[in-house]
Amino acid sequence: MAPSTAEVDTAERVDAVVLGAGVAGLYQLHQLREEGLTVRAFDAAGDVGGTWYWNRYPGARFDSEAYIYQYLFDESLYKDWSWTEKFPGQPEIERWLHYVADRLDLRKDITFDTRITSAHYDEERRRWTVRTDRGHVLDTQFFVSCAGMLSAPLTNQFADQDSFAGQLVYTSSYPAEGVDVVGKRVGVVGIGATGIQVIQTIAPTVGHLTVFARTPQYTLPMRNPAFGPAEQEAYKARFGELRSTIPHTFTGFEYDFQHVWEECTPEQRQDILEEIYQDGSLKLWLASFGEIFFSEEVSEEVSEFVRAKMRARLEDPHLIDVLVPTDYGFGTHRVPLENGYLEVYRQDNVDLIGVRDNPIARFRPEGVELSDGTVVELDVVILATGFDAGTGSLSRIDVRGRDGRSLSAEWSRDIRTTMGLAKHGFPNLLTTATPLAPSAALCNMTTCLQQQTEWITGAIRSLRAEGKTTIEPTAEGEDAWVTHHDETANATIVTKTDSWYLGSNVPGKPRRLLSYIGGVGTYRQRCEEEAAMGYPSFVRS
C-alpha cells in the first residue's frame, strides 16, 4: 500500500535501510556510513551474526578455513582477531562477529528482534517505505537486502507435526540454551551438511539415535588442527597474499584448480586425488580437476574415488546402499566435511532408515510414522530439512516495486536478477546473496559478500556524485545477464542434478541454478567492467 501523507511526514527518514546484520549486513552498514549516508539496519535476531546467530545446533562450524572467512578491507581488523583452530565452531564464530560489530561501532544503528514486513516503492517520490513488525515506518532512498542465501528455513513439511508429544526443534533456529539429548531417543531428519554435523556430535551422548536419510551425500573427512601462537602468526603474515589472490580464484577460497585431467596419466590422477583427499578440506571439490563440473567421464571417476573411500569406512551393505550416492556426481551437490560421521552408523545405539522409498508419512504423539506404517518412538526430533535458498528471504517480505509489482510473485514465475545485485522493476533495491550471483553453493561466502557489498557501495557513490537519485536494471540488461547465467550453467553437469542449488527442494519453485557458476574471479571482473563503463545495464536518473 502507498504511504499516506501523514505516514510520510511521521516516518523516520534515512538514506538507506539494510536488511540483516550478518557478514554482509555488518560490512554494508559500515561502508554506507563511511560514505556519509544515514543508515538503519534491522535483524530478526537478538544480536549480530546472521546465520551464525541462528545456527546454534550441536556441531555447527566453518567448512571454509577460518583465515579466509574474514573481512579483508582492514588489515588491523584481520590481524587483531586470532582463531583457535582451522575450522572453528559456532560459538567462536559468533564471538568474532561481535568483535567486528564492536570494533566498528555498528550496534548503534542496528535494531534487533525486529522483522521487516514490507517495503513499497513510491514512484512519484522515488523512495521506499519500509515497515517492521514492531511498528517502525521508514522513508528511505535505498533498500539494501543482506538477508542471506540460506536464511528462509523450510518448516511444517510433515503432517501432524504439532501432535508430537516430545521436543521438536529445527537446526535453523536451535535454542540458545541447547536441547537435552543425553540418554534420550533422538531422531534426526536430514543428512545434508547440517544434519551430518548434528549426527556426529550428539551420537556419543544420546540413548538411541535414529537417522532418517533421503538423499545420500558425498562426504570428505575434515582435518581440523588447533591454532596456537605460531599458526596464528603464520596465517596473519599471509594477509597481503590472501587479499590479492582470494577474490580472483574460481570459488573465493585460497586454492584454485591446478590440474588438467587430460594432461595426467591414470596413475597421476589417482596420486593427485589421494594427496588432496588427505588435506581434509574442500580442496578435492574446489581445487582438484575443474573438469568434474563439465565432463561426465571425469565426474564419474572422481565420484568413484570418493565412493570407494566411503565404502571402506562403512563396510555394511545396508549403510552403503543408503549413504553412498550413485545417481549424481561428486560436487554437483554441496559437499560436506565431517569428522567421524560415517563411523557413527556402526554404533549399536544408532539406526539408519532410508526414507527415499519409505518416506515419513506423519508425526504421531509418540514419534514418527513411515509410509509402510512403521512407527519410530522418539523423545526428541531434530529437523535439518533445509532452506528456500536464494529467493526465500525476500519472498517472505511484501516487496513491491514500480506499478505495485510484487517481487514474490515475479520470482514465483521466473527467478531473474541482474548479476544478483538488483531487479528490473525495483529501483534502488540492491541485493546480496540473491539468485544469479556467486553464493553459498560455490563460493566462500565472505569473499563473495564483501565484493557484492562493495559494488553496491560503489554504485551508490557514483549515483550521488552525479546528482542522480535512482538506479534500476533495464529489461535488456537483465535479459542479457540471465542469458549469460543460463548459458554458463547449462554448459556444466550441475544443472542435471536435483538439489537446493536449483530450488528442487521447494515444490513448485521455478528451476534455475541459483548461483552463478562462471567463477568468482570472472564475476568480479564483469561487475568491475559494468561500473567502469558507466553501468550500461542500468538506468540511472
C-alpha positions as CSV (number, residue, x, y, z in Angstrom):
1,M,0.0,0.0,0.0
2,A,1.2,3.5,-0.7
3,P,2.0,5.6,2.4
4,S,-0.4,8.3,3.4
5,T,0.9,11.9,3.6
6,A,0.7,11.7,7.4
7,E,2.7,8.5,7.4
8,V,5.4,10.0,5.2
9,D,5.5,13.1,7.4
10,T,6.0,11.0,10.6
11,A,8.2,8.2,9.1
12,E,11.9,8.1,10.1
13,R,13.8,9.5,7.1
14,V,17.1,7.8,6.2
15,D,19.2,7.3,3.2
16,A,19.4,3.6,3.4
17,V,17.8,0.7,5.2
18,V,19.8,-2.5,5.4
19,L,18.1,-5.8,5.9
20,G,20.3,-8.2,8.0
21,A,23.2,-8.0,10.5
22,G,25.3,-10.9,9.4
23,V,28.5,-10.9,7.4
24,A,27.1,-8.9,4.6
25,G,24.9,-6.6,6.6
26,L,27.6,-5.5,9.0
27,Y,30.0,-4.6,6.2
28,Q,27.3,-2.9,4.2
29,L,26.3,-0.8,7.1
30,H,29.9,0.2,7.8
31,Q,30.6,1.1,4.2
32,L,27.4,3.2,3.7
33,R,28.1,5.1,6.9
34,E,31.6,5.8,5.7
35,E,30.1,7.3,2.6
36,G,28.2,9.7,4.8
37,L,24.7,8.1,4.5
38,T,22.3,7.8,7.3
39,V,21.6,4.1,7.7
40,R,19.4,1.9,9.8
41,A,19.8,-1.9,9.8
42,F,17.2,-4.4,11.1
43,D,17.5,-8.0,12.0
44,A,15.0,-10.5,13.4
45,A,17.8,-11.9,15.6
46,G,18.6,-10.7,19.1
47,D,22.2,-9.8,18.1
48,V,24.6,-9.7,15.2
49,G,25.7,-12.8,13.4
50,G,23.2,-13.7,10.8
51,T,23.4,-17.4,10.1
52,W,25.9,-17.8,12.9
53,Y,23.3,-16.4,15.3
54,W,20.6,-18.8,14.3
55,N,22.5,-22.0,13.6
56,R,23.5,-22.9,17.2
57,Y,22.9,-26.6,16.7
58,P,25.4,-29.1,18.0
59,G,28.5,-29.3,15.8
60,A,27.9,-26.2,13.8
61,R,31.2,-24.9,12.4
62,F,33.0,-23.5,9.4
63,D,33.9,-25.6,6.4
64,S,35.9,-22.7,5.0
65,E,39.3,-22.2,6.6
66,A,38.9,-19.6,9.3
67,Y,41.7,-17.3,8.0
68,I,39.9,-16.8,4.7
69,Y,36.4,-16.4,6.2
70,Q,37.3,-12.9,7.2
71,Y,37.0,-9.3,6.1
72,L,40.0,-8.2,4.1
73,F,39.3,-4.5,3.8
74,D,41.2,-3.7,7.1
75,E,44.5,-5.3,7.9
76,S,44.3,-4.5,11.6
77,L,40.8,-5.8,11.9
78,Y,42.0,-9.0,10.4
79,K,45.2,-9.4,12.5
80,D,43.7,-8.4,15.8
81,W,41.5,-11.5,15.9
82,S,43.1,-14.9,16.4
83,W,41.3,-18.1,15.5
84,T,41.9,-21.2,17.8
85,E,41.5,-23.8,15.1
86,K,41.4,-24.2,11.3
87,F,37.6,-24.8,11.2
88,P,36.2,-23.1,14.3
89,G,32.8,-23.9,15.8
90,Q,29.7,-21.6,16.0
91,P,30.4,-20.0,19.4
92,E,33.8,-18.8,18.3
93,I,32.4,-17.5,15.0
94,E,29.7,-15.6,16.8
95,R,32.3,-14.1,19.1
96,W,34.3,-12.9,16.0
97,L,31.2,-11.2,14.6
98,H,30.6,-9.5,18.0
99,Y,34.2,-8.3,17.8
100,V,33.7,-6.8,14.3
101,A,30.5,-5.1,15.4
102,D,32.1,-3.6,18.5
103,R,35.3,-2.6,16.7
104,L,33.4,-0.7,14.0
105,D,30.8,0.6,16.5
106,L,27.9,-0.8,14.4
107,R,25.3,-1.7,17.0
108,K,24.0,1.9,17.5
109,D,22.5,1.7,14.0
110,I,21.0,-1.8,14.2
111,T,17.6,-2.6,15.6
112,F,17.4,-6.3,16.7
113,D,14.4,-8.6,17.4
114,T,12.6,-6.9,14.5
115,R,11.4,-8.2,11.2
116,I,10.9,-6.0,8.1
117,T,7.5,-7.0,6.9
118,S,7.1,-4.8,3.8
119,A,9.0,-2.5,1.5
120,H,7.0,-0.5,-1.1
121,Y,8.4,1.8,-3.7
122,D,6.8,5.2,-4.3
123,E,7.4,6.2,-8.0
124,E,6.4,9.8,-7.5
125,R,8.8,10.4,-4.6
126,R,11.4,7.8,-5.7
127,R,11.7,6.4,-2.3
128,W,10.9,3.3,-0.4
129,T,8.5,3.0,2.6
130,V,9.8,0.2,4.9
131,R,7.7,-1.2,7.7
132,T,8.5,-3.6,10.5
133,D,6.6,-6.0,12.8
134,R,7.2,-3.6,15.7
135,G,5.6,-0.6,14.1
136,H,8.6,1.2,12.6
137,V,7.9,3.1,9.4
138,L,11.0,4.3,7.5
139,D,11.2,6.6,4.4
140,T,14.4,5.6,2.6
141,Q,16.1,6.2,-0.7
142,F,17.8,2.8,-0.8
143,F,16.6,-0.6,0.4
144,V,19.6,-3.0,0.6
145,S,19.0,-6.7,1.3
146,C,21.7,-8.6,3.1
147,A,19.3,-11.2,4.3
148,G,21.4,-14.2,3.3
149,M,21.3,-17.1,0.8
150,L,20.2,-19.6,3.3
151,S,18.0,-17.8,5.8
152,A,14.5,-18.9,5.0
153,P,14.1,-22.3,6.6
154,L,11.6,-24.9,5.3
155,T,9.1,-25.7,8.1
156,N,6.0,-27.8,8.6
157,Q,6.9,-30.2,5.9
158,F,5.3,-33.2,7.6
159,A,1.7,-33.9,8.5
160,D,0.7,-33.6,12.2
161,Q,4.0,-32.2,13.4
162,D,2.1,-30.4,16.2
163,S,0.8,-33.7,17.6
164,F,4.3,-34.9,18.6
165,A,4.4,-35.0,22.4
166,G,8.2,-34.8,22.6
167,Q,10.5,-31.9,21.8
168,L,10.8,-30.9,18.1
169,V,13.5,-28.4,17.0
170,Y,14.8,-27.0,13.8
171,T,18.6,-26.7,13.3
172,S,17.9,-23.3,11.7
173,S,16.5,-21.9,15.0
174,Y,18.1,-24.1,17.5
175,P,17.6,-23.0,21.1
176,A,20.5,-20.9,22.5
177,E,20.2,-22.9,25.8
178,G,20.6,-26.2,23.8
179,V,18.5,-29.3,24.0
180,D,19.0,-32.1,26.5
181,V,19.5,-35.3,24.4
182,V,21.6,-37.2,27.0
183,G,20.2,-40.7,27.3
184,K,17.2,-40.0,25.1
185,R,15.7,-41.4,22.0
186,V,16.6,-38.9,19.3
187,G,15.6,-38.7,15.7
188,V,17.4,-36.6,13.1
189,V,15.7,-35.8,9.8
190,G,18.1,-34.9,7.0
191,I,21.7,-35.7,6.2
192,G,22.9,-32.6,4.4
193,A,25.8,-30.7,5.7
194,T,23.9,-29.6,8.8
195,G,22.4,-33.0,9.6
196,I,25.8,-34.5,9.4
197,Q,27.3,-32.1,11.9
198,V,24.5,-32.8,14.3
199,I,24.6,-36.5,14.0
200,Q,28.3,-36.9,14.5
201,T,28.2,-34.5,17.5
202,I,25.3,-36.0,19.5
203,A,25.8,-39.7,18.8
204,P,28.1,-40.3,21.7
205,T,25.6,-39.0,24.3
206,V,22.1,-39.9,23.2
207,G,20.5,-43.1,24.4
208,H,19.4,-44.1,20.9
209,L,19.8,-42.3,17.6
210,T,17.6,-42.8,14.6
211,V,18.6,-41.1,11.4
212,F,16.0,-40.5,8.6
213,A,18.0,-40.3,5.4
214,R,16.7,-39.4,2.0
215,T,19.4,-38.1,-0.3
216,P,22.9,-39.6,0.2
217,Q,25.9,-37.2,0.3
218,Y,29.4,-37.5,-0.8
219,T,31.4,-36.6,2.3
220,L,35.0,-35.7,2.9
221,P,36.9,-36.1,6.3
222,M,37.8,-32.8,8.0
223,R,41.3,-32.3,9.3
224,N,41.0,-29.6,12.0
225,P,44.3,-28.7,13.7
226,A,44.4,-26.3,16.6
227,F,45.9,-22.9,16.0
228,G,48.4,-21.8,18.6
229,P,50.5,-18.6,18.5
230,A,52.8,-19.9,15.8
231,E,50.0,-20.9,13.5
232,Q,48.2,-17.7,14.1
233,E,51.3,-15.7,13.3
234,A,51.8,-17.7,10.1
235,Y,48.4,-17.1,8.6
236,K,48.4,-13.4,9.6
237,A,51.7,-13.0,7.8
238,R,49.9,-14.1,4.6
239,F,47.3,-11.2,4.8
240,G,48.6,-9.4,1.7
241,E,48.9,-12.6,-0.3
242,L,45.3,-13.7,0.7
243,R,43.8,-10.3,0.0
244,S,45.4,-10.2,-3.5
245,T,44.5,-13.8,-4.5
246,I,41.3,-14.9,-2.8
247,P,39.0,-12.5,-4.6
248,H,40.1,-13.8,-8.0
249,T,40.0,-17.6,-7.6
250,F,37.2,-19.7,-9.0
251,T,35.4,-20.1,-5.7
252,G,36.9,-17.4,-3.5
253,F,39.0,-19.9,-1.5
254,E,42.8,-19.7,-1.2
255,Y,43.2,-22.6,-3.6
256,D,42.2,-23.0,-7.2
257,F,42.2,-25.7,-9.9
258,Q,45.8,-26.6,-10.7
259,H,45.5,-29.8,-12.7
260,V,44.1,-30.7,-16.2
261,W,42.7,-34.2,-16.4
262,E,43.8,-34.9,-19.9
263,E,47.4,-33.9,-19.1
264,C,47.7,-36.6,-16.4
265,T,48.1,-40.3,-16.6
266,P,45.6,-42.5,-14.7
267,E,48.3,-43.1,-12.1
268,Q,49.0,-39.4,-11.7
269,R,45.2,-38.7,-11.4
270,Q,44.9,-41.1,-8.5
271,D,48.0,-39.7,-6.8
272,I,46.6,-36.2,-7.1
273,L,43.2,-37.2,-5.7
274,E,44.8,-39.1,-2.8
275,E,47.1,-36.2,-1.9
276,I,44.3,-33.7,-2.0
277,Y,41.9,-36.0,-0.1
278,Q,44.4,-36.2,2.8
279,D,44.3,-32.4,3.1
280,G,41.0,-32.7,5.0
281,S,39.3,-29.6,3.4
282,L,37.0,-28.8,0.4
283,K,40.0,-28.8,-1.8
284,L,39.1,-32.1,-3.5
285,W,35.9,-30.4,-4.6
286,L,37.1,-26.9,-5.4
287,A,40.7,-27.4,-6.5
288,S,41.4,-30.8,-7.9
289,F,40.1,-31.1,-11.5
290,G,37.8,-28.4,-12.8
291,E,36.5,-31.0,-15.4
292,I,34.3,-32.6,-12.7
293,F,31.8,-29.8,-13.4
294,F,31.8,-30.4,-17.2
295,S,32.7,-34.0,-18.1
296,E,30.5,-36.9,-17.2
297,E,33.6,-39.2,-17.5
298,V,35.8,-37.2,-15.2
299,S,32.9,-36.7,-12.8
300,E,32.3,-40.5,-12.6
301,E,36.0,-41.3,-11.9
302,V,36.3,-38.7,-9.2
303,S,32.9,-39.7,-7.8
304,E,34.0,-43.4,-7.7
305,F,37.2,-42.4,-5.9
306,V,35.1,-40.8,-3.1
307,R,32.6,-43.6,-3.1
308,A,35.4,-46.1,-2.5
309,K,36.7,-44.1,0.5
310,M,33.2,-44.1,2.0
311,R,32.5,-47.8,1.3
312,A,35.8,-48.7,3.0
313,R,34.7,-46.9,6.2
314,L,31.1,-48.0,6.2
315,E,31.6,-51.8,5.4
316,D,28.0,-52.7,6.0
317,P,25.9,-53.2,2.7
318,H,22.8,-51.6,4.1
319,L,24.8,-48.5,5.2
320,I,26.5,-48.3,1.8
321,D,23.2,-48.6,0.0
322,V,21.6,-45.7,1.9
323,L,24.6,-43.4,2.4
324,V,26.8,-43.7,-0.7
325,P,25.5,-41.7,-3.7
326,T,25.3,-43.4,-7.1
327,D,22.8,-41.3,-9.1
328,Y,24.6,-37.9,-9.2
329,G,28.2,-36.8,-9.5
330,F,30.6,-35.6,-6.8
331,G,30.4,-31.9,-6.4
332,T,27.1,-31.3,-8.1
333,H,25.6,-31.2,-4.6
334,R,27.1,-29.3,-1.7
335,V,30.0,-31.4,-0.3
336,P,30.0,-31.7,3.5
337,L,33.1,-32.0,5.6
338,E,32.7,-34.5,8.5
339,N,34.6,-35.9,11.5
340,G,33.8,-39.5,12.3
341,Y,30.3,-39.2,10.8
342,L,30.3,-42.4,8.8
343,E,31.6,-44.4,11.8
344,V,28.6,-43.2,13.8
345,Y,26.3,-45.7,11.9
346,R,28.3,-48.6,13.2
347,Q,27.4,-47.8,16.8
348,D,25.0,-50.2,18.4
349,N,22.7,-47.4,19.5
350,V,22.3,-45.9,16.0
351,D,19.6,-46.9,13.4
352,L,19.6,-45.7,9.8
353,I,16.3,-45.5,8.0
354,G,16.2,-44.7,4.3
355,V,13.2,-42.6,3.6
356,R,13.6,-42.2,-0.2
357,D,11.3,-45.2,-0.9
358,N,9.6,-45.3,2.5
359,P,9.1,-41.6,3.4
360,I,7.8,-40.1,6.6
361,A,4.0,-40.1,6.4
362,R,3.2,-38.2,9.6
363,F,4.1,-37.4,13.1
364,R,2.3,-39.1,16.0
365,P,2.3,-38.2,19.7
366,E,4.9,-41.0,20.3
367,G,7.1,-40.3,17.3
368,V,7.3,-40.6,13.5
369,E,5.2,-42.9,11.3
370,L,6.6,-44.1,8.0
371,S,4.6,-44.7,4.8
372,D,4.7,-48.5,5.5
373,G,3.0,-48.0,8.9
374,T,6.2,-48.4,11.0
375,V,6.2,-46.1,14.0
376,V,9.5,-45.0,15.4
377,E,9.1,-43.8,19.1
378,L,11.2,-40.8,19.9
379,D,11.7,-38.2,22.7
380,V,13.4,-35.6,20.6
381,V,13.3,-34.8,16.9
382,I,15.8,-32.5,15.2
383,L,14.8,-31.3,11.8
384,A,17.7,-30.5,9.4
385,T,15.4,-30.0,6.4
386,G,17.0,-27.1,4.6
387,F,16.0,-23.8,3.2
388,D,14.2,-21.9,0.5
389,A,17.5,-20.8,-0.9
390,G,18.2,-17.5,-2.7
391,T,14.7,-16.2,-3.0
392,G,13.1,-17.2,0.3
393,S,14.3,-14.4,2.5
394,L,13.0,-11.6,0.3
395,S,9.9,-13.5,-1.0
396,R,8.6,-13.7,2.6
397,I,8.6,-9.9,2.8
398,D,6.0,-7.9,0.9
399,V,8.4,-6.2,-1.5
400,R,6.6,-4.1,-4.2
401,G,8.3,-2.0,-6.9
402,R,7.1,0.1,-9.8
403,D,3.4,-0.2,-10.6
404,G,2.9,-2.2,-7.4
405,R,4.6,-5.3,-8.8
406,S,5.3,-8.0,-6.3
407,L,8.9,-9.4,-6.0
408,S,7.5,-12.7,-4.6
409,A,5.0,-13.1,-7.4
410,E,7.6,-12.4,-10.0
411,W,10.1,-14.9,-8.6
412,S,7.3,-17.5,-8.3
413,R,7.0,-17.3,-12.1
414,D,10.7,-16.9,-13.1
415,I,13.8,-16.3,-11.0
416,R,15.6,-13.4,-12.6
417,T,18.0,-10.7,-11.4
418,T,20.7,-8.5,-12.8
419,M,24.0,-10.0,-11.6
420,G,22.2,-10.9,-8.4
421,L,22.6,-7.3,-7.4
422,A,19.3,-5.7,-8.5
423,K,16.0,-6.5,-10.1
424,H,14.3,-4.8,-13.1
425,G,11.1,-3.0,-11.9
426,F,12.5,-2.3,-8.4
427,P,14.5,0.9,-8.4
428,N,17.1,1.3,-5.6
429,L,16.5,-2.2,-4.4
430,L,20.1,-3.6,-4.1
431,T,20.8,-7.1,-3.1
432,T,23.4,-9.5,-1.9
433,A,23.4,-13.3,-1.9
434,T,20.4,-13.4,-4.2
435,P,20.0,-15.6,-7.3
436,L,22.4,-15.4,-10.2
437,A,25.3,-14.2,-8.2
438,P,28.0,-16.4,-6.7
439,S,26.9,-17.5,-3.3
440,A,26.9,-20.4,-0.8
441,A,26.7,-23.1,-3.5
442,L,30.1,-22.4,-5.0
443,C,31.7,-19.6,-3.1
444,N,33.4,-18.8,0.2
445,M,30.7,-16.5,1.4
446,T,32.8,-13.8,3.0
447,T,34.7,-13.4,-0.3
448,C,31.5,-13.0,-2.3
449,L,29.6,-10.9,0.2
450,Q,32.5,-8.4,0.5
451,Q,32.6,-8.0,-3.3
452,Q,28.9,-7.6,-3.7
453,T,28.5,-5.0,-0.9
454,E,31.5,-3.1,-2.2
455,W,29.9,-3.0,-5.7
456,I,26.6,-1.7,-4.2
457,T,28.5,1.0,-2.2
458,G,30.4,2.0,-5.4
459,A,27.1,2.2,-7.4
460,I,25.5,4.4,-4.7
461,R,28.7,6.6,-4.5
462,S,28.7,7.1,-8.3
463,L,25.0,7.9,-8.3
464,R,25.3,10.5,-5.6
465,A,28.4,12.1,-7.2
466,E,26.4,12.6,-10.4
467,G,23.5,14.1,-8.6
468,K,21.2,11.3,-9.5
469,T,18.7,9.5,-7.2
470,T,17.7,6.1,-8.7
471,I,19.4,3.1,-10.2
472,E,17.4,0.2,-11.8
473,P,18.4,-2.5,-14.3
474,T,17.0,-2.2,-17.8
475,A,14.9,-5.1,-19.1
476,E,17.5,-5.6,-21.8
477,G,20.3,-5.6,-19.2
478,E,18.5,-8.2,-17.1
479,D,17.8,-10.4,-20.1
480,A,21.4,-10.3,-21.1
481,W,22.6,-11.4,-17.6
482,V,20.0,-14.2,-17.3
483,T,21.0,-15.5,-20.8
484,H,24.7,-15.4,-19.8
485,H,24.0,-17.1,-16.5
486,D,21.9,-19.9,-18.1
487,E,24.4,-20.5,-20.9
488,T,27.2,-20.8,-18.3
489,A,25.2,-23.0,-16.1
490,N,23.9,-25.3,-18.8
491,A,27.5,-25.9,-20.0
492,T,28.0,-27.8,-16.7
493,I,26.6,-31.1,-15.4
494,V,25.5,-29.3,-12.2
495,T,22.1,-28.4,-13.7
496,K,21.4,-32.1,-14.3
497,T,21.2,-32.8,-10.6
498,D,18.2,-32.1,-8.4
499,S,19.3,-30.2,-5.3
500,W,18.7,-26.9,-3.5
501,Y,21.2,-25.4,-5.9
502,L,18.3,-25.4,-8.4
503,G,15.5,-25.0,-6.0
504,S,14.5,-28.6,-6.4
505,N,13.8,-29.0,-2.6
506,V,10.9,-26.5,-2.8
507,P,7.8,-27.8,-4.6
508,G,6.7,-25.5,-7.4
509,K,9.8,-23.3,-7.3
510,P,11.0,-22.4,-10.8
511,R,14.0,-24.3,-11.8
512,R,17.2,-22.4,-12.4
513,L,20.7,-22.7,-11.0
514,L,20.6,-20.2,-8.1
515,S,24.3,-19.4,-8.0
516,Y,26.5,-18.0,-10.8
517,I,28.9,-20.8,-11.8
518,G,31.2,-18.9,-14.1
519,G,33.7,-18.3,-11.3
520,V,34.1,-15.7,-8.5
521,G,37.0,-14.0,-10.3
522,T,35.2,-13.9,-13.6
523,Y,32.1,-12.5,-11.9
524,R,34.1,-9.8,-10.1
525,Q,35.7,-8.8,-13.4
526,R,32.3,-8.4,-15.1
527,C,31.0,-6.4,-12.1
528,E,34.0,-4.1,-12.3
529,E,33.5,-3.7,-16.1
530,E,29.9,-2.8,-15.6
531,A,30.9,0.0,-13.2
532,A,33.8,1.2,-15.3
533,M,31.6,1.5,-18.4
534,G,29.1,3.7,-16.6
535,Y,26.5,1.0,-15.7
536,P,25.2,0.2,-19.2
537,S,22.8,-2.5,-17.9
538,F,21.1,0.1,-15.7
539,V,19.0,3.2,-15.9
540,R,20.2,5.9,-13.6
541,S,18.3,9.1,-13.2
